[in-house]
Amino acid sequence: MTFGIDDLPVRDELRGKSPYGAPQLDVPVRLNTNENPYPLPEALVERITERVREAARDLNRYPDRDAVELRAGLARYLTDTSGHPLDVSNVWAANGSNEVIQQLLQTFGGPGRTAIGFEPSYSMHGLIARGTGTGWISGPRHEDFTIDVPAAARAIAEHRPDVVFVTTPNNPTGTAVPAETVLALYEAAQAAKPSMVVVDEAYIEFSHGASLLPLLDGRPNLVVSRTMSKAFGAAGLRLGYLAAHPAVVDAVQLVRLPYHLSAVTQATALAALEHTDTLLKYVEQLKTERDRLVAELRAVGYEVTESDANFVQFGRFADSHETWRKILDRGVLVRDNGVPGWLRVTAGTPEENDAFLDAVREVKKEQNT
Ligand SMILES: Cc1ncc(COP(=O)(O)O)c(C=O)c1O
């Protein structure tokens, strides 16, 4: 027997658990991790190279610990795209929105505290809760994957969680959450504790509707988290950020590691912000492709959940894993998120989406015979 995890004195709540792990398989068409399929435009690659070269000259020094220039740029982007005025004091950045969420749970969750999410939703909320010693509560959704507001408010009143997660558009279902729902859950959370409400807007740029950033006005316990991994096409950069009352930004400083955001990351993200207009044009193309996937999957005879994101949930399958495998056998990797009866496909380039649609048409024919 070889020495393994179970032989180490790891924390009890980590024993027997599996790490987050979307398969990274080498297949021709990979539509499983909600990445943007378009490589960064060459002009931006050039600008990144310039900015990183400049940053490299100072790598003997620690980076700007407060990432002030970057946070100001992100605040400008949020203000310009939402019409809701924000400045550097409202914005905090970290290595991916996963790290933002981790810092929020380290600050507002932790041992003896709990967080709630309405599932199925982004599995990392629960996993990061576990990693930070925060208890996890799985709240309900309707059959159609919208949030059941009275049931969610009852769960908040009963469990009095310290952190409430609302993902809009939701992953893996693509479902947008209306402002009234977030307001109702915020009221319920304030009456119960009060607790922090974190609105995860990782995919908001792909939505038919507007960002919920204006709800921050007068609600100091509300946080909106964002990422450059999806709309900005920069998943490899690892840059996430949040917008909130300045007191929230001050609070997360208590747990952030010093100099957590490297000078190279800051330089690259600043270059990407200079090319926002070009990157958002790709978002428009992806929205068109997302809507095409919805229409064509329905035409094939699948059930499709309404999507406001860059991915689409489709079903229903007696055995979704078997269908996942049949699609993979045809060279296309989609995602089995473990939602019984459903699979999720990320909107890729038109050619990738055609390959996916050809594959599912074949699978459908085979399953009908
Ligand atoms: C809802 C949601 N939030 C956050 C993230 C994490 O993104 P990041 O790459 O910024 O860590 C993802 C990634 O898939 C996501 O689906």
The ligand as an ORCA input file, in Angstrom:
! r2SCAN-3c Opt
* xyz 0 1
  C     -20.610     31.347    -11.628
  C     -19.126     31.382    -11.657
  N     -18.477     32.172    -10.807
  C     -17.144     32.231    -10.784
  C     -16.383     31.476    -11.647
  C     -14.892     31.516    -11.502
  O     -14.281     32.282    -12.406
  P     -12.767     32.718    -12.283
  O     -12.108     32.169    -13.489
  O     -12.838     34.211    -12.271
  O     -12.193     32.195    -11.000
  C     -16.991     30.642    -12.564
  C     -16.180     29.830    -13.485
  O     -16.605     29.004    -14.220
  C     -18.403     30.579    -12.561
  O     -19.055     29.746    -13.381
*
